[in-house]
């Protein structure tokens, strides 16, 4: 078994694939955001659109490559889409409120010259863990 194959499909393969796909999705959303801003669309609308595209891309990539969901029935796929999207809305709210809380309680230190970046890293890690748990146990449920 090659190193890459064992990395992505070995004992911790699902987690590695999740982190890889998540990183790829971040790059995609940043490119979409930048493209929209560069053509003159306002930052807030560009950010909202990139988030929507990011959720759609994350759903497809997580379904196919991370959790290997084999569901194709319209009702079950609709359930997956709805629960995935609601999960992402929930963790987005956790991110926004959690960042504000961490910042307000004093985790507002500069990192790389950016105010509050340490709080952003902490809350992003929490959001990533929550997204994984929601996806694994509430969205892409293996019914075997």
N, C-alpha and C positions, 0 to 999 in steps of 0.2 A: 504494500500500500504506500503510495507516495506521501510525502510530507503534507502537501496541500490537501490531498484527499483525507488523510487522517486528521488534519486540523479541522476541516469543515464537516467531516462525517464521523469523527471519533467520539470518544466518551462525552466531550463537552461541545460537540459540533453544533448543536442547536443554538447554544449561547453565542458561539463564535459567529455563526451565520447571522444571528440577530444583530450583533454589534456591527458586522460588516455591512449588512443591508441598511442599518440605521445610519451609518456614516455616509454611505452612498446616497441615501435619501436626503441627508442634510446638504450635501453638495448640490443635488438636483434643485432643492428648494432655494438655495442661495443663488444659483444661476437664474432661476425663474424670477426671483425677486429683483436681481440686478438688471435683467433684461427689461422687465417692465418699467423700472425706474429710469433706465437709459432711454426708453422711448417716450418718456414724459408722463407716465402714470404716477400718481402720488404715492409716497411711501406706505401709507396705511392701506390703501387698496392693493398695492403690490404685495405687501406682507400678507394680507388676507387671502389673496388669490394663491400665493405660493404655499400657504398653509393648506388650503383646500386641495391643491395638486399634490402636496406632500402626503396628506392623509390617503388620497387615492392611490398614489404610487406605493406607499408603505403597506396598504392593504394587500395589493396585488403581490408585491414581493414577499411579504410575510406569509401570505396564504400559500404561495407556490414554493418558495425556496427555504423558508425558515421552518414553518410548521407542517409543510407537506399536506395541506388539507385537500382531501380528495372529493369534497362535496361539489356537486354540479347542479343539484336540484334547485330550482328557482327559489323556493321557500327557504331552504337552508342557507343558500348564498345570501339572500336578502337579510336573514337573521345575522349572519356573519358581518355583513356590511354595516348594518344598523348598530350592532353591539361594538364593533371596532370603532366606528365614528363616535358613538357616545363615550366610549372609553377614552378616546383622544380628546374629546371636549372636556371630560372630567379631569384628565391629567393636565390639560392646558390651564384649567382653573386652579388646580393645585399649584402649578408653576407660578402663575401670576400672584396668587395670594401668599404662597410660601416664600417667594422672593421678597415680597414686601415685608413679611414677618421677619425673615432672617435679617434683612437690611435694617429694619427698625430696632431689633434687639441687639444690634451692634456688629453683625457680621457684614460690615460695609467697607471692608478694607479694599484698597486698590490692589490690583494685580495686573502686571504689564501696563501700568499707567491708566487702567480703566476702573473707575469708581464702581464698587459693588460686584466686581467680577468674581470674587471668591464665593459670594452668595449665589451667583448665577451658576457656578460650577456645581455647588452642593445641590441646588434645587434641580438642576438638569440631571444629575445622577439619580435623584429620587424619582424624577419623572420617567427616566429610562427603565428603572426597575419596575415601577408601577405599570408602564406600558407592556413590559414583558409578561408580568403576572396576569394582567387583564387579557392579553392576547392568548396566552397559553391555557388559562383556566376558564375563561369566560367566552372567548370568541372562537378559537380554532380547537374545539373540543373533539378529541379522538373518542368516538363512541364505540370502539371495539371492546 
